[in-house]
Amino acid sequence: MSLSKLGLFYLSKNNLCSSSVAVRNYVDFQRRELSTSKVQFAKLAQEKKPDWNKAVTEAEKIVGYPTSFLSLRWLLSDEIANVALHLRKLVGSNHPLLKTAKEIIYNGKNNMQAWGLIVLLVSKAAGHSADTPDLEQDKAAGVLHSQRALAEVTEMIRTSHLVHKGLVNLQLQANVAEDLMFGNKIALLSGDYLLSNSCIELANLRNQEVVELMSSAVRDLAEAEFVGPRDKQNNALPARPRTDIVEYKQFTDKTLEPWVVSEALGDAVTEWTLRHVLNAGSLLGKSCQGTLKLAGHPVDLQEKGYLFGKHLALAWQACLDREPFLLDAKGSFSLVSAPVLFALQHDPNLYETIEKGFESVDDVDYDALKKVVLNGPGIEKTKDLQREHSKMALEMLNELPESDARNALANIIAAMQDL
Amino acid sequence: MASIGSSRICARVQEKLCQWGHSPIFKRHSPLIVRSKFGFHSLVKNVPETRNYSLNNVAAMASPVAGCVHPCIRPEIASTATSYSTMRTQQPGSLPEYQVDPYALLEDDLKDVYVYIREALKRNTYQKDLYEISTYYFDGHGKAIRPMVAILMARAINYHIYKEKSLLPSQREVAMISEMIHTASLVHDDVIDQSDFRRGKPSVNVMWNHKKVTMAGDFILAVASMMIARLRNNDVTLVLSQVVTDLVQGEFMQLGSKETENERFSHYLTKTYRKTASLIANSVKAVTMLAGADEQLSDISYQYGRNLGLAFQLVDDLLDFVSSSSQMGKPTAADLKLGLATAPVLFACEKFPELNPMIMRRFQEPGDVEKAFELVHKSRGLEQTQFLAKQHCQEAARLANLLQESPYQKGLIVAADYVLNRMK
């Protein structure tokens, strides 16, 4: 949800930018000849700081497919046609699945697709051996077919997780509304459908290390939904802030091992990192690692691929976490977002406000909490966090040779910074 | 585990001694003596027909209601179990020698399956909740039919190819994986069907919140996928991944479709294959491939598993109409209540066309479930379902007979028989 808002935000920002460009362009046009103004326009666009939409669109051109390659394939399958039919019954029921579906369909650009895109860009930036048989290559995009399949799997796994997360917990309600129950059924099955498709796609790669790696990413996503205290709808609440400082040792990134969760809770940075490595960083990191594995790159480069994906996902998350605290932003925000966790660390008494949400996160006084967060060090620290992860992602990127694809990735990171 | 094992054997013995009430003549088939190509094995073939029938007279007499219930209802085991076991000790030779009990035969292999699964899950999370939900059904109380068949097949095939009584670690893994995939789908089924009870205890969605249960299902599947990948065998991974896809597609088919009466039965069979048979068929195929078998042998395995799986589900659908809740560990007529028309109903339709509109509206109107239940019992639907299941079991036994004679190969034949005659 916040992702889609982000998309809209970027979109409107982009429109503003281009209209201001248009105004300047018009002024130019009054002064000069038509031909020179065109040159000028191009120059202006180049000087402009990279913005999100532009970064993504340019990046898409580099790997070929301009629109989400996933949505079409999905929509053509029988099962999904069936789901679409059933979804209609849900209209008006307020089931969160509708929201998820809407995001997938209408906001694919800024949401899901970017993940697959990043995997493809990493694939292209790293390249592959020149003696790869032609049949295995997607020459136009400059990646292997298997890498494109893996990018699809990344998106499918991510979407499946979001869809499964969108279930409503119905067991507490005595008289369960029929359509909510049906919505759950559809959400569960659609998620399973995507997951089972990724199983087959992965199996077809005929690379068991990649299958294992990606399966462990699915495991991590499931684990993410169990971290820390939860309200009745399984929404996450922060753990009680710790007063003692315990050093969390397990950020070694032995990528197939599960994470020791309990020890990480209570410390703002550690808890935040753990949560988002599990629900985002692991999948993107392992996908980047996997795609390098598919092209036969050395193990140490594969590991750098993992770190790149992980840090990028974390930087991304930090950026998303800041968004509800921007000047004109309204509404609620995640209680486990970085600004809140930092505010809690700063003033542990704030936990009383959080505790009101143990039944339902909706019971928390968001306006009051927001005020506290804005007045504390939370926002600045979140910015630092994002900067730090962006920096590490860029460092990893520098391991790859200079190329269009690499620049596109750097642009995406820069555009994120710019929010 | 030992006690569970022995109670299982007990249950099996009871089942073995139960016989259909509706076959009035008890023939004792004289076992075929077949000379094996080595010349020293005299073995018995054609097994489904040859069982201990002599006790059935007693069974019919012991059960006073036998004459007035529907022919397809089996004799109640509860009232007669003791007398059966006594009789068994009195007539130890009445069971032909080849009647190996697969559960007893594989006791050592099977006793740790659940322990290993729980360990595998434990290795993959440090979170208590997740561990508890995901291991909830791996408590050792399941029938473990999938691991049992997979290990039987693995050993039968190993003997067939290498004349060795062996089991590869990878084959044992597949047995575990098959149970894990099955359980992952059970966990999700519970959320979909909102069922309250399974295997005689509150189902997992009653105990924990639905989102966590859903995620736990994903978790089990993910761990199973990791185990599959660690086998490092491309073809086995493909075969087992197909199972996951089939399961989900089967579930989609169950959501409801508007097929015509003619298509309905094939739709039902396809759904049954995808939801049940595919898992058994592909896991026995996988263990066969791991043994290094050629395509022909893998196909025999696969077909064995497919037939066994179809029969298993047909019997399951039948039991939904005849068993009591306490026997099944879940409510009966559950399928009707979920709006599902299974084989007994579809067969009953031929005699009572008034079932058609009920099927179309998924037994939603008040009284539909009761009416359909009654009509099924009035029709020959249960017998016909039983007959179809029997045909599949016979085919499975025929295929098992193509393998080299061994206790495990015989076990495969008995397993087919077990599937047909099980009570729960």
Interface residues (C-beta under 8 A of the other chain):
Chain A: E79 N82 H86 S160 H161 H164 K165 L167 V168 N169 L170 Q171 L172 V176 M181 N184 K185 L188 L189 G191 D192 Y193 L195 S196 N197 C199 I200 L202 A203 N204 R206 Q208 E209 V211 E212 S215 S216 V218 R219 L221 A222 E223 E225 F226 V227 R230 K232 Q233 N234 L256 P258 W259 V260 V261 S262
Chain B: R123 N124 T125 Y126 Q127 D129 L130 H188 V191 I192 Q194 N205 V206 N209 H210 K211 K212 T214 M215 A216 D218 F219 L221 A222 V223 S225 M226 I228 A229 R230 L231 R232 N233 N234 T237 L238 L240 S241 Q242 V244 T245 L247 V248 Q249 E251 F252 L255
